[in-house]
Amino acid sequence: MRKIVHADPDGVSTIYYLDDGGVVLASEREQDCEVILDANKRMQNGEKQVGDMRLTSQIPLVIIELWLNEERQRGNVGIKLTDAEFDRIIFKKLQDPDWKWLRTT
């Protein structure tokens, strides 16, 4: 089995696993989220944002992809990143204590 890694400029890497004929058997996505999570912790502990807008969360792209895929597995195959429905899903997830590390407030 062969492995090919493609690194996107947004910090997300896609890893493809190919058979001997070059057919993709599986793929996975990775992102180093430490910088994002550390920044969230600093803001939760009192570091204030500057400007008129208030940042409430920073969500790594791989988490957004995870949530989109979960919705599609539930049968909501038409959902898109830009849908108001997905905004409501994100808002609900951010209220869940299991995802508190994504919040900045």
TAVENBEL-V990533 format. One record per backbone hydrogen bond with DSSP energy under -1.0 kcal/mol. NH is the residue of the N-H (numbers start at 1). CO is the residue of the C=O. E is the energy in kcal/mol with one decimal. If there is no record, write none. Layout:
<<NH/CO/E> <NH/CO/E>>
This chain:
<<2/18/-2.5> <4/16/-2.5> <6/14/-3.0> <8/12/-2.8> <11/8/-1.7> <13/30/-2.9> <14/6/-3.0> <15/28/-3.0> <16/4/-3.3> <17/26/-2.9> <18/2/-3.1> <19/23/-2.4> <22/19/-2.0> <25/17/-3.6> <26/17/-1.3> <28/15/-1.9> <30/13/-2.6> <37/33/-2.7> <38/34/-2.7> <39/35/-2.0> <40/36/-2.2> <41/37/-2.2> <42/38/-2.2> <43/39/-2.2> <44/40/-2.3> <45/41/-1.7> <46/43/-1.3> <47/42/-2.3> <58/102/-2.3> <64/60/-1.7> <65/61/-2.6> <66/62/-1.9> <67/63/-2.6> <68/64/-2.4> <69/65/-2.7> <70/66/-2.4> <71/67/-2.0> <72/68/-2.2> <73/69/-2.4> <74/70/-1.3> <75/72/-1.4> <76/71/-2.2> <77/75/-1.7> <79/76/-1.3> <83/80/-1.6> <87/83/-1.7> <88/84/-2.0> <89/85/-1.7> <90/86/-2.6> <91/87/-2.6> <92/88/-2.3> <93/89/-2.5> <94/90/-2.5> <96/93/-1.2> <99/96/-2.0> <100/97/-1.4> <102/99/-2.2> <103/100/-1.4> <104/56/-2.5>>
